[in-house]
Amino acid sequence: MAEYIPPSLDWVRKQVELIESSGGTKGTTLLDTGMPCIVVTHMGNKSGAIRKIPLMRVKVDEGYVLIGSMGGQPKNPVWVYNLRANPDVEIRDATEVFKMRVREVSDEAERERLWVASAEAYPPYNDYQAKTSRKIPVFLAEPV
């Protein structure tokens, strides 16, 4: 079994720990914003270690949309590279845990549909895209 490396950012680590330690009954809103979040468990592309990241909960059909916004920073979050290299993930949505496979969405029509759904769930995504020159990655996690 791979080693687990907790998130390096304090607030991210605390969010994951609260959700995981409560079995998904606490901490399921990101930064106390009232906006629901999920935990994506994935494998590091360089370390091979287990990594966990809380992301906004954007449910579309049977899957989840994962937006690599990093608040509109000029670079992608590290987890984007992890998912590109290792698409098998586990998603915790409150008390439910699902094995899923992610794919980066490159079809423009599908990407636009998923972006709109994501911005409806979390409007700041539009501000983040306006803040950066990079095209923010969009992934879809689907049941295996």
Residue pairs with C-beta under 8 A, 6 or more apart in sequence:
2 43
2 48
2 49
2 50
3 47
3 49
3 50
4 49
4 50
4 51
4 52
5 44
5 47
5 49
5 50
5 51
6 13
6 16
6 17
6 52
7 13
7 16
7 51
7 52
7 53
11 31
12 53
12 54
15 27
15 30
15 31
15 37
15 54
16 39
16 52
16 53
16 54
18 26
18 27
19 26
19 27
19 28
19 37
19 39
19 54
19 92
20 39
20 52
20 92
23 95
24 92
24 93
24 94
24 95
24 96
24 97
25 94
25 95
28 36
28 37
28 94
29 35
29 36
29 37
30 36
30 37
30 54
30 56
35 56
35 57
35 121
35 122
36 56
36 57
36 94
37 54
37 55
37 56
37 57
38 54
38 55
38 56
38 57
38 64
38 91
38 92
38 93
39 52
39 53
39 54
39 55
39 91
39 92
40 52
40 53
40 54
40 55
40 66
40 79
40 89
40 90
40 91
40 141
41 50
41 51
41 52
41 89
41 90
41 91
41 92
42 50
42 51
42 52
42 53
42 79
42 82
42 83
42 86
42 88
42 89
42 90
43 49
43 50
43 51
43 82
43 85
43 86
43 88
44 50
44 51
44 82
44 86
45 81
45 82
45 84
45 85
45 86
51 79
51 82
53 77
53 79
55 66
55 67
56 67
56 118
56 121
56 122
57 64
57 93
57 121
58 64
58 65
58 66
58 67
58 114
58 117
58 118
58 121
58 122
59 93
60 114
60 117
60 140
62 142
62 143
63 100
63 140
63 141
63 142
63 143
64 91
64 93
64 100
64 140
64 141
65 114
65 117
65 118
65 138
65 139
65 140
65 141
66 83
66 102
66 138
66 139
66 140
66 141
67 115
67 118
67 122
67 125
67 136
67 137
67 138
67 139
68 76
68 77
68 79
68 80
68 136
68 137
68 138
68 139
69 77
69 125
69 128
69 129
69 136
70 76
70 77
70 128
71 128
71 131
72 127
72 128
72 129
72 130
72 131
72 132
72 136
73 132
74 132
74 133
74 134
75 134
76 134
76 137
80 137
80 139
83 89
83 102
83 104
83 139
84 104
87 101
87 102
87 103
88 99
88 100
88 101
88 144
89 99
89 100
89 101
89 102
89 141
90 97
90 98
90 99
90 100
91 97
91 98
91 100
91 141
98 143
99 143
99 144
100 141
100 142
100 143
100 144
101 141
101 142
101 144
102 139
102 140
102 141
102 142
103 139
103 140
103 142
104 137
104 138
104 139
105 111
105 114
105 138
105 139
105 140
110 140
111 138
114 138
114 140
115 125
115 138
118 125
118 138
119 125
119 126
125 136
128 136
129 136
